[in-house]
Amino acid sequence: MRKERVVIVGGSSGMGLALATELVAQGTEVIIAGRSADRLEAVDLPVRKVVTDIGDEQGVERLFKTTGPVDHLVTTAADISGSYQPIREYDVAAARSAIESKLIGPLLLAKHGAPVIAPGGSIVFTSGIAAYRPGPRGSMVAALNGGLGSMAAALAVELAPIRVNVVSPGWVDTPIWQSVAGDAKDETLAAMAARLPVGRIGRTNDIAEAIIALLRNGFITGTVLHADGGHRLV
């Protein structure tokens, strides 16, 4: 009997790396994929590594030709650089990478990943709190995160018995905040921590544990799991 096999796109850093670390510790066979060969090479885990840009359909197709049968597919990949802009000045071209990584990429992963996913296996997308608590300049990010929830619901019906779900993190201390807040990162995160009912910002392992809950529960599909520290409530 083969070991459980999970593909993690975005597994070389942040939430994806935390997930890979936990699954390896549980004895799961993990394949991580990402755009940066250097980041993948730096991952010190016994995992298979594949360089893939999820915005490139041929690359996604090649990925699943190398994986063999898969039990679960997770994507935490996100490139939102250039997507936070005031609407009156919005440059859509600058936000193309966000559209590719947050919406088109997950669609392509489902398209080419579903044929190798075992019945009862699952796909987990990663959205975010911006869909539910959008802020100024965040219209594109809110739309993309909200769209993932709708996509997952539709795919849960179309791809059944493969389960399709979304984990929606709140504010989590990951490298992406450097591009969002720059030098104000620490101050920005501390201010949010003071507002949240749990009294702290999320950690990458918080999100990894939420994703694992979706992988393990065979009765959950078409669902958005909020791992946001109560952010939707305040």
Secondary structure as UniProt FT lines:
FT   STRAND          5..9
FT   TURN            10..12
FT   HELIX           14..25
FT   TURN            26..27
FT   STRAND          29..34
FT   HELIX           37..42
FT   STRAND          48..51
FT   TURN            54..55
FT   HELIX           57..67
FT   STRAND          70..75
FT   TURN            81..82
FT   HELIX           87..89
FT   HELIX           92..95
FT   HELIX           96..99
FT   HELIX           100..104
FT   HELIX           105..113
FT   HELIX           114..116
FT   STRAND          117..126
FT   HELIX           129..131
FT   TURN            136..137
FT   HELIX           139..158
FT   TURN            160..161
FT   STRAND          163..169
FT   HELIX           176..181
FT   HELIX           182..184
FT   HELIX           185..195
FT   TURN            197..198
FT   HELIX           204..216
FT   TURN            218..219
FT   STRAND          224..227
FT   TURN            229..230
FT   HELIX           231..233
//
